C-alpha cells in the first residue's frame, strides 16, 4: 500500500489502495500534484470509488 521510498500511499485511478476496501486521497497519495484543488478532486474520485466498491459488494 505504501511506497516506502516516498512514504506515499499508492492508488489506482479510482483511489483504491492495494488493500481491499481501503481508499486514499490528497497529499498522502502518490499523485504528483500537491495542491488543495487537486486534493479536493481526488477526494471526490475516492468517493466515487467507494460507491462503486460498495455497490459491487452488494451486487447492485
Secondary structure by P-SEA (a helix, b strand, c coil): cccccccbbbbccccccccccccccccccccccccaaaaaaaaaaaaaaaaaaaaaaacc
